[in-house]
């Protein structure tokens, strides 16, 4: 039975199907252009035969005009097939770019190595291969068979020699694959790992510089680079030797066919006369030309094959989300069934048995020591992490499976580590939508940020730089808060929202929560500070990933105070009292 391709490979092949008309037309143009390569040889024979014998200027002019027209057609066909294959590659990229971007994004959330920009680089590698010399050489193979048949018609001896050269060239291609594929694949993996390490180091450049770690980090990066260069050198040595052998074989075959044709002519065994000696030599070179092109471009073949396999693996890892019916906008009723959450990529259980419910407009404060599971709970509540057991449901719908493009406008989220993006302050607050200035200002005013923004020279159009570098920690956190509250979401999760705020910022945050609560927004706030407990309706206490307490704020706080009070020691018996004597 034919093996069934994995889902990722099947999805890639599905993206190729609409491109088949482009490929067929390009292959046809390539085959015709390859056959027209015979034009110079025919022109040469006709000049030697017709023009020299007839001494006719008109015949020479007509033959020259005809061959020039054929050259023009050849170049036009080459341009057309390059254009077609470039269009095919562009359409392939357009068909998969959104899907792969989303898949890489999800894989990054899962902490999987495939979750990086490498997927987009692999897509570009496949796109560029459509118009690469190695792929464009394939349509020339049928023409090579025609040339081989013509050589057989000249002389079976010449044909068998040309066929033997083609077989030897194919063997060189096979040896190239066997000798270069393992080191080239290893070099690609090492290059990806080196780039990933460099990107990680750049993200932590300030820490590296401040603590004098630059030389050590560089040393670890250069070790990965050296590993990549070692594999590349190994592949290059093998490929260079085989490419040299391939070109040598092509030249030897052309000369061998010329010499052999001359020997056959002397024996009166060459059909067609002396002119076919040169034609046989030219055709012999054209028989091997496609194979030589493929051998010399084998590195690109290996690269695109590795890229294809990585793309298929990513698409298999992150299947396409099913298209469901649009759901009504949520009202903010949160129900959390007994959760069992595991950190992505590990078997470490982070949450066990956490369950609670919130009505629209209620505020829940989640408290607990470090590593209690607060951040994990925040990620599960907004659907970033899936749960091994139990569900977080918003209006009865699993948040994790809800289409984020549909749900996102109704949710606000502030992670513990605030991430801002290159753009203006206004664009970051507006979540890069085409929102009106009034909506953006409303969100900024809610967290007390409007006056600060208006004091800037460009106001809301002020670029914030990479990762919000021009803002302080507290300012970045306020921008993140404004982004979370933008658009009046019905459900907001804030993870340590006041960790970088001063007293004025905390007061503005508490006021913003109260105002949004009055509009029916449901809040879950993870916090270490007691300043936000005043706006909470309920409190959840976590410890070691388990739920210790949950209920109305005052009841939970009272229970915590009682648990914190020291136990009164039992009073000892009076010194004059007599202990009972044991019975005799």
LOPARO-370539 format. One line per 2 residues: their letters; for each residue x, z, y of C-alpha. Coordinates in nm, 3 decimals. Example, Ala and Ser with C-alpha at 12.3 -4.5 7.8 and 13.67 -1.06 7.14 Angstrom:
BEGIN
AS> 1.230,0.780,-0.450 | 1.367,0.714,-0.106 $
//
This chain:
BEGIN
XX> 0.000,0.000,0.000 | 0.111,-0.071,0.354 $
XX> 0.214,0.253,0.527 | -0.019,0.363,0.804 $
XX> 0.161,0.395,1.140 | 0.148,0.732,1.309 $
XX> -0.101,0.767,1.597 | 0.166,0.722,1.862 $
XX> 0.293,0.395,1.713 | -0.064,0.272,1.673 $
XX> -0.133,0.348,2.039 | 0.177,0.159,2.150 $
XX> 0.082,-0.140,1.937 | -0.266,-0.131,2.084 $
XX> -0.111,-0.159,2.429 | 0.081,-0.468,2.307 $
XX> -0.225,-0.657,2.183 | -0.345,-0.779,2.526 $
XX> 0.005,-0.914,2.590 | 0.010,-1.150,2.292 $
XX> -0.108,-1.453,2.497 | 0.186,-1.403,2.734 $
XX> 0.428,-1.373,2.444 | 0.289,-1.681,2.264 $
XX> 0.316,-1.898,2.575 | 0.668,-1.771,2.645 $
XX> 0.767,-1.839,2.283 | 0.627,-2.192,2.306 $
XX> 0.814,-2.260,2.628 | 1.131,-2.119,2.474 $
XX> 1.101,-2.335,2.163 | 1.045,-2.650,2.369 $
XX> 1.334,-2.564,2.601 | 1.557,-2.510,2.299 $
XX> 1.471,-2.853,2.159 | 1.542,-3.012,2.496 $
XX> 1.899,-2.885,2.461 | 1.950,-3.203,2.258 $
XX> 1.914,-3.405,2.579 | 2.287,-3.398,2.674 $
XX> 2.386,-3.510,2.325 | 2.131,-3.794,2.324 $
XX> 2.239,-3.895,2.674 | 2.602,-3.907,2.561 $
XX> 2.519,-4.123,2.259 | 2.307,-4.361,2.464 $
XX> 2.576,-4.397,2.728 | 2.840,-4.476,2.464 $
XX> 2.609,-4.711,2.279 | 2.377,-4.884,2.525 $
XX> 2.560,-4.862,2.858 | 2.915,-4.929,2.739 $
XX> 2.809,-5.219,2.516 | 2.559,-5.374,2.759 $
XX> 2.751,-5.280,3.077 | 2.411,-5.240,3.243 $
XX> 2.397,-5.035,3.564 | 2.018,-5.020,3.545 $
XX> 2.029,-4.867,3.196 | 2.279,-4.605,3.313 $
XX> 2.062,-4.521,3.613 | 1.745,-4.491,3.405 $
XX> 1.917,-4.273,3.144 | 2.064,-4.053,3.417 $
XX> 1.728,-4.009,3.592 | 1.565,-3.929,3.258 $
XX> 1.821,-3.666,3.161 | 1.806,-3.510,3.507 $
XX> 1.428,-3.484,3.474 | 1.470,-3.319,3.135 $
XX> 1.714,-3.070,3.289 | 1.455,-2.990,3.554 $
XX> 1.188,-2.939,3.287 | 1.424,-2.712,3.092 $
XX> 1.491,-2.493,3.394 | 1.121,-2.486,3.479 $
XX> 1.039,-2.374,3.124 | 1.311,-2.107,3.139 $
XX> 1.174,-1.979,3.468 | 0.818,-1.982,3.331 $
XX> 0.901,-1.786,3.016 | 1.107,-1.530,3.208 $
XX> 0.814,-1.486,3.447 | 0.566,-1.453,3.160 $
XX> 0.775,-1.193,2.980 | 0.833,-1.002,3.302 $
XX> 0.457,-0.998,3.361 | 0.403,-0.881,3.004 $
XX> 0.649,-0.595,3.052 | 0.489,-0.498,3.382 $
XX> 0.141,-0.493,3.226 | 0.269,-0.290,2.932 $
XX> 0.409,-0.034,3.173 | 0.087,-0.028,3.376 $
XX> -0.121,0.021,3.061 | 0.079,0.325,2.947 $
XX> 0.225,0.483,3.260 | -0.068,0.714,3.330 $
XX> -0.107,0.810,2.965 | 0.265,0.885,2.923 $
XX> 0.286,1.074,3.252 | -0.002,1.296,3.140 $
XX> 0.147,1.337,2.790 | 0.490,1.432,2.930 $
XX> 0.318,1.676,3.165 | 0.131,1.840,2.877 $
XX> 0.444,1.848,2.660 | 0.628,2.022,2.944 $
XX> 0.356,2.286,2.955 | 0.404,2.327,2.581 $
XX> 0.777,2.381,2.644 | 0.853,2.085,2.418 $
XX> 1.176,1.885,2.472 | 0.969,1.567,2.510 $
XX> 0.814,1.708,2.827 | 1.051,1.549,3.078 $
XX> 1.097,1.238,3.289 | 1.275,1.081,2.990 $
XX> 0.938,0.944,2.876 | 0.906,0.740,3.195 $
XX> 1.265,0.619,3.160 | 1.190,0.515,2.802 $
XX> 0.885,0.324,2.924 | 1.104,0.136,3.172 $
XX> 1.352,0.060,2.893 | 1.075,-0.099,2.685 $
XX> 0.942,-0.283,2.990 | 1.283,-0.433,3.072 $
XX> 1.335,-0.538,2.710 | 1.049,-0.788,2.739 $
XX> 1.268,-1.010,2.955 | 1.601,-0.923,2.791 $
XX> 1.830,-1.194,2.646 | 1.797,-1.043,2.297 $
XX> 1.420,-1.084,2.288 | 1.424,-1.422,2.461 $
XX> 1.663,-1.547,2.192 | 1.403,-1.502,1.917 $
XX> 1.190,-1.810,2.014 | 1.506,-2.018,1.984 $
XX> 1.531,-1.949,1.611 | 1.275,-2.221,1.514 $
XX> 1.474,-2.470,1.720 | 1.788,-2.355,1.538 $
XX> 1.617,-2.445,1.209 | 1.538,-2.791,1.350 $
XX> 1.903,-2.836,1.445 | 2.007,-2.727,1.097 $
XX> 1.770,-2.985,0.945 | 1.920,-3.256,1.167 $
XX> 2.267,-3.162,1.047 | 2.147,-3.191,0.687 $
XX> 2.014,-3.538,0.768 | 2.356,-3.638,0.897 $
XX> 2.523,-3.509,0.582 | 2.429,-3.249,0.322 $
XX> 2.788,-3.128,0.328 | 2.767,-3.057,0.701 $
XX> 2.430,-2.894,0.649 | 2.559,-2.654,0.384 $
XX> 2.857,-2.560,0.602 | 2.624,-2.491,0.898 $
XX> 2.393,-2.292,0.673 | 2.688,-2.091,0.545 $
XX> 2.786,-2.016,0.906 | 2.429,-1.903,0.984 $
XX> 2.431,-1.673,0.682 | 2.766,-1.528,0.790 $
XX> 2.632,-1.477,1.142 | 2.329,-1.298,1.000 $
XX> 2.563,-1.078,0.800 | 2.750,-0.991,1.118 $
XX> 2.419,-0.892,1.278 | 2.345,-0.667,0.981 $
XX> 2.692,-0.510,1.002 | 2.641,-0.456,1.375 $
XX> 2.321,-0.268,1.301 | 2.482,-0.055,1.031 $
XX> 2.790,0.032,1.233 | 2.648,0.078,1.585 $
XX> 2.299,0.219,1.537 | 2.401,0.577,1.438 $
XX> 2.657,0.632,1.717 | 2.441,0.458,1.978 $
XX> 2.141,0.674,1.888 | 2.360,0.985,1.896 $
XX> 2.499,0.878,2.235 | 2.146,0.831,2.370 $
XX> 2.047,1.177,2.251 | 2.361,1.329,2.403 $
XX> 2.295,1.149,2.733 | 1.939,1.281,2.742 $
XX> 2.061,1.632,2.671 | 2.329,1.607,2.942 $
XX> 2.073,1.483,3.195 | 1.830,1.759,3.101 $
XX> 2.104,2.021,3.145 | 2.202,1.872,3.481 $
XX> 1.840,1.877,3.603 | 1.804,2.240,3.497 $
XX> 2.127,2.330,3.676 | 2.017,2.155,3.995 $
XX> 1.693,2.354,3.998 | 1.901,2.674,3.996 $
XX> 2.169,2.552,4.236 | 2.139,2.851,4.471 $
XX> 2.191,3.108,4.195 | 2.481,2.907,4.051 $
XX> 2.654,2.881,4.387 | 2.594,3.242,4.492 $
XX> 2.729,3.390,4.170 | 3.027,3.159,4.132 $
XX> 2.895,2.994,3.816 | 2.954,2.634,3.925 $
XX> 3.276,2.571,3.731 | 3.134,2.722,3.412 $
XX> 2.814,2.521,3.443 | 3.017,2.207,3.511 $
XX> 3.229,2.273,3.203 | 2.921,2.296,2.982 $
XX> 2.783,1.975,3.134 | 3.111,1.788,3.090 $
XX> 3.120,1.890,2.723 | 2.786,1.713,2.675 $
XX> 2.917,1.414,2.869 | 3.227,1.396,2.653 $
XX> 3.015,1.403,2.341 | 2.810,1.114,2.475 $
XX> 3.123,0.918,2.571 | 3.274,0.980,2.228 $
XX> 2.972,0.831,2.053 | 2.960,0.543,2.301 $
XX> 3.327,0.468,2.244 | 3.273,0.468,1.868 $
XX> 2.981,0.229,1.900 | 3.164,0.014,2.155 $
XX> 3.468,-0.025,1.930 | 3.255,-0.135,1.636 $
XX> 3.031,-0.359,1.845 | 3.324,-0.517,2.030 $
XX> 3.497,-0.612,1.706 | 3.181,-0.760,1.559 $
XX> 3.092,-0.944,1.880 | 3.438,-1.096,1.884 $
XX> 3.394,-1.200,1.523 | 3.054,-1.350,1.607 $
XX> 3.189,-1.562,1.892 | 3.491,-1.661,1.683 $
XX> 3.263,-1.772,1.401 | 3.057,-1.985,1.643 $
XX> 3.369,-2.160,1.774 | 3.516,-2.205,1.427 $
XX> 3.192,-2.354,1.298 | 3.176,-2.607,1.583 $
XX> 3.532,-2.717,1.523 | 3.488,-2.715,1.146 $
XX> 3.182,-2.936,1.171 | 3.367,-3.175,1.402 $
XX> 3.668,-3.198,1.170 | 3.452,-3.223,0.859 $
XX> 3.237,-3.493,1.022 | 3.552,-3.691,1.103 $
XX> 3.667,-3.658,0.741 | 3.327,-3.777,0.621 $
XX> 3.341,-4.070,0.867 | 3.675,-4.177,0.726 $
XX> 3.513,-4.175,0.382 | 3.212,-4.370,0.515 $
XX> 2.985,-4.077,0.420 | 2.857,-3.983,0.767 $
XX> 2.518,-4.129,0.851 | 2.486,-4.259,1.208 $
XX> 2.839,-4.350,1.304 | 3.122,-4.190,1.498 $
XX> 2.907,-4.052,1.778 | 2.741,-3.810,1.542 $
XX> 3.070,-3.626,1.493 | 3.032,-3.469,1.835 $
XX> 2.659,-3.424,1.789 | 2.719,-3.232,1.465 $
XX> 2.965,-3.003,1.642 | 2.720,-2.936,1.926 $
XX> 2.427,-2.876,1.692 | 2.634,-2.638,1.481 $
XX> 2.699,-2.424,1.786 | 2.329,-2.431,1.877 $
XX> 2.234,-2.317,1.525 | 2.430,-1.997,1.577 $
XX> 2.351,-1.948,1.946 | 2.039,-1.729,1.902 $
XX> 2.211,-1.509,1.645 | 2.519,-1.472,1.867 $
XX> 2.293,-1.373,2.156 | 2.121,-1.107,1.947 $
XX> 2.452,-0.966,1.819 | 2.604,-0.944,2.167 $
XX> 2.289,-0.775,2.300 | 2.250,-0.536,2.006 $
XX> 2.304,-0.229,2.220 | 1.984,-0.305,2.412 $
XX> 1.804,-0.351,2.079 | 1.910,-0.004,1.963 $
XX> 1.821,0.151,2.298 | 1.472,0.004,2.304 $
XX> 1.413,0.103,1.942 | 1.510,0.464,2.016 $
XX> 1.295,0.459,2.329 | 1.001,0.322,2.129 $
XX> 1.038,0.597,1.869 | 1.053,0.870,2.136 $
XX> 0.743,0.730,2.306 | 0.558,0.717,1.975 $
XX> 0.662,1.075,1.901 | 0.537,1.194,2.241 $
XX> 0.202,1.017,2.203 | 0.165,1.165,1.855 $
XX> 0.251,1.512,1.985 | -0.003,1.485,2.268 $
XX> -0.305,1.284,2.148 | -0.525,1.119,2.406 $
XX> -0.803,1.347,2.523 | -1.145,1.228,2.402 $
XX> -1.374,1.094,2.669 | -1.671,1.328,2.691 $
XX> -1.988,1.347,2.892 | -1.943,1.470,3.250 $
XX> -2.027,1.839,3.278 | -2.215,2.002,3.563 $
XX> -2.013,2.193,3.818 | -1.944,2.550,3.699 $
XX> -2.104,2.846,3.872 | -1.825,3.092,3.789 $
XX> -1.957,3.285,3.488 | -1.648,3.375,3.283 $
XX> -1.662,3.485,2.920 | -1.345,3.569,2.729 $
XX> -1.385,3.599,2.354 | -1.130,3.804,2.157 $
XX> -0.811,3.615,2.241 | -0.513,3.556,2.018 $
XX> -0.251,3.374,2.226 | 0.094,3.259,2.119 $
XX> 0.365,3.129,2.351 | 0.399,2.749,2.307 $
XX> 0.678,2.649,2.073 | 0.710,2.996,1.923 $
XX> 0.534,3.223,1.675 | 0.540,3.522,1.911 $
XX> 0.194,3.665,1.967 | 0.150,3.758,2.333 $
XX> -0.220,3.851,2.353 | -0.434,4.016,2.087 $
XX> -0.802,4.098,2.107 | -0.849,4.065,2.484 $
XX> -1.217,4.017,2.568 | -1.435,4.065,2.875 $
XX> -1.697,3.892,3.087 | -1.743,3.841,3.461 $
XX> -2.051,3.736,3.653 | -2.023,3.489,3.943 $
XX> -1.880,3.662,4.249 | -1.707,3.945,4.062 $
XX> -1.341,4.034,4.115 | -1.131,4.153,3.821 $
XX> -0.793,4.319,3.874 | -0.560,4.296,3.572 $
XX> -0.295,4.566,3.571 | -0.025,4.672,3.332 $
XX> 0.353,4.700,3.299 | 0.590,4.408,3.277 $
XX> 0.556,4.197,2.960 | 0.203,4.325,2.912 $
XX> 0.067,3.968,2.890 | -0.080,3.926,3.239 $
XX> 0.083,3.589,3.310 | -0.012,3.460,2.965 $
XX> -0.373,3.564,3.027 | -0.368,3.379,3.361 $
XX> -0.246,3.060,3.191 | -0.511,3.085,2.920 $
XX> -0.789,3.144,3.176 | -0.708,2.824,3.368 $
XX> -0.663,2.622,3.048 | -0.287,2.570,3.063 $
XX> -0.224,2.738,2.728 | -0.446,2.711,2.426 $
XX> -0.536,3.016,2.217 | -0.491,3.057,1.844 $
XX> -0.814,3.255,1.832 | -1.097,3.319,2.071 $
XX> -1.181,3.117,2.381 | -1.190,3.150,2.756 $
XX> -1.520,2.995,2.861 | -1.644,2.906,3.206 $
XX> -2.022,2.875,3.205 | -2.002,2.856,2.826 $
XX> -1.748,2.568,2.812 | -1.396,2.608,2.675 $
XX> -1.167,2.589,2.978 | -0.877,2.447,2.775 $
XX> -1.072,2.141,2.656 | -1.252,2.079,2.986 $
XX> -1.128,1.763,3.158 | -0.889,1.898,3.421 $
XX> -0.949,1.603,3.652 | -1.314,1.704,3.653 $
XX> -1.269,2.081,3.650 | -0.966,2.111,3.879 $
XX> -1.157,2.088,4.205 | -1.362,2.395,4.104 $
XX> -1.060,2.610,4.009 | -0.794,2.778,4.218 $
XX> -0.467,2.895,4.064 | -0.161,3.064,4.206 $
XX> 0.119,3.104,3.948 | 0.369,3.386,3.963 $
XX> 0.642,3.140,4.061 | 0.492,2.937,4.345 $
XX> 0.571,2.566,4.316 | 0.529,2.344,4.621 $
XX> 0.590,1.972,4.627 | 0.766,1.732,4.860 $
XX> 0.525,1.642,5.136 | 0.370,1.808,5.436 $
XX> 0.216,2.154,5.458 | -0.126,1.998,5.498 $
XX> -0.082,1.775,5.192 | 0.023,2.072,4.977 $
XX> -0.276,2.279,5.089 | -0.513,1.986,5.033 $
XX> -0.373,1.932,4.680 | -0.266,1.583,4.795 $
XX> -0.626,1.468,4.830 | -0.766,1.272,5.123 $
XX> -0.938,1.581,5.262 | -1.036,1.625,5.623 $
XX> -0.834,1.846,5.852 | -1.124,2.091,5.885 $
XX> -1.110,2.177,5.512 | -0.734,2.224,5.525 $
XX> -0.752,2.446,5.831 | -1.028,2.655,5.674 $
XX> -0.808,2.731,5.372 | -0.511,2.812,5.595 $
XX> -0.719,3.039,5.819 | -0.851,3.223,5.515 $
XX> -0.500,3.351,5.433 | -0.386,3.398,5.793 $
XX> -0.155,3.095,5.793 | -0.313,2.878,6.062 $
XX> -0.134,3.030,6.360 | 0.205,3.001,6.193 $
XX> 0.143,2.634,6.107 | 0.025,2.546,6.458 $
XX> 0.343,2.702,6.598 | 0.551,2.445,6.410 $
XX> 0.651,2.128,6.605 | 0.455,1.899,6.370 $
XX> 0.184,2.145,6.271 | 0.014,2.057,5.946 $
XX> 0.225,1.740,5.927 | 0.547,1.939,5.891 $
XX> 0.747,1.827,5.584 | 0.836,2.125,5.366 $
XX> 1.128,1.965,5.181 | 1.204,1.989,4.814 $
XX> 1.034,2.293,4.654 | 0.927,2.408,5.001 $
XX> 1.287,2.477,5.098 | 1.212,2.505,5.472 $
XX> 0.970,2.795,5.414 | 1.042,3.158,5.337 $
XX> 0.921,3.320,5.016 | 0.622,3.480,5.186 $
XX> 0.532,3.155,5.363 | 0.549,2.960,5.038 $
XX> 0.322,3.217,4.876 | 0.070,3.188,5.159 $
XX> 0.070,2.808,5.132 | 0.012,2.848,4.758 $
XX> -0.276,3.087,4.830 | -0.429,2.843,5.075 $
XX> -0.400,2.568,4.813 | -0.570,2.792,4.555 $
XX> -0.861,2.863,4.793 | -0.889,2.505,4.920 $
XX> -1.229,2.349,4.870 | -1.412,2.678,4.796 $
XX> -1.347,2.689,4.418 | -1.589,2.892,4.207 $
XX> -1.317,3.044,3.987 | -0.976,3.159,4.112 $
XX> -0.686,3.310,3.916 | -0.406,3.470,4.117 $
XX> -0.090,3.585,3.939 | 0.091,3.845,4.153 $
XX> -0.039,3.690,4.477 | 0.106,3.960,4.704 $
XX> 0.454,3.990,4.554 | 0.617,3.830,4.862 $
XX> 0.363,3.929,5.128 | 0.401,4.188,5.402 $
XX> 0.126,4.429,5.503 | -0.035,4.173,5.732 $
XX> -0.029,3.913,5.456 | -0.183,4.154,5.205 $
XX> -0.460,4.237,5.449 | -0.531,3.866,5.503 $
XX> -0.537,3.810,5.127 | -0.779,4.097,5.067 $
XX> -1.006,3.966,5.344 | -0.992,3.614,5.196 $
XX> -1.096,3.748,4.855 | -1.388,3.942,5.008 $
XX> -1.511,3.637,5.199 | -1.484,3.406,4.896 $
XX> -1.651,3.669,4.679 | -1.950,3.670,4.916 $
XX> -1.981,3.295,4.858 | -1.997,3.353,4.481 $
XX> -1.632,3.290,4.382 | -1.514,3.471,4.070 $
XX> -1.161,3.614,4.091 | -0.908,3.732,3.832 $
XX> -0.606,3.888,4.004 | -0.294,3.999,3.819 $
XX> -0.116,4.261,4.024 | 0.133,4.547,4.014 $
XX> 0.021,4.683,4.350 | -0.274,4.907,4.420 $
XX> -0.350,4.746,4.756 | -0.580,4.486,4.600 $
XX> -0.770,4.729,4.383 | -0.995,4.810,4.677 $
XX> -1.160,4.464,4.657 | -1.193,4.466,4.276 $
XX> -1.522,4.522,4.097 | -1.366,4.566,3.754 $
XX> -1.024,4.653,3.617 | -0.857,4.538,3.295 $
XX> -0.556,4.734,3.168 | -0.311,4.549,2.942 $
XX> -0.021,4.692,2.746 | 0.194,4.503,2.494 $
XX> -0.059,4.220,2.489 | -0.355,4.440,2.397 $
XX> -0.652,4.554,2.599 | -0.632,4.926,2.674 $
XX> -0.925,4.962,2.911 | -1.189,4.745,3.079 $
XX> -1.481,4.834,3.298 | -1.594,4.912,3.652 $
XX> -1.304,4.985,3.883 | -1.384,5.348,3.958 $
XX> -1.445,5.435,3.592 | -1.117,5.280,3.479 $
XX> -0.916,5.437,3.760 | -1.069,5.777,3.683 $
XX> -0.979,5.736,3.316 | -0.623,5.638,3.411 $
XX> -0.587,5.944,3.634 | -0.712,6.172,3.361 $
XX> -0.474,6.015,3.109 | -0.187,6.068,3.351 $
XX> -0.257,6.440,3.400 | -0.027,6.666,3.193 $
XX> -0.190,6.854,2.905 | -0.239,7.227,2.973 $
XX> -0.032,7.429,2.719 | -0.222,7.677,2.501 $
XX> -0.203,8.042,2.618 | 0.007,8.263,2.380 $
XX> -0.153,8.573,2.222 | -0.129,8.906,2.414 $
XX> 0.191,9.099,2.336 | -0.004,9.414,2.234 $
XX> -0.223,9.233,1.985 | -0.155,9.287,1.623 $
XX> -0.135,8.991,1.393 | -0.354,9.018,1.084 $
XX> -0.174,9.125,0.777 | -0.199,8.917,0.465 $
XX> -0.414,9.050,0.186 | -0.233,9.231,-0.090 $
//
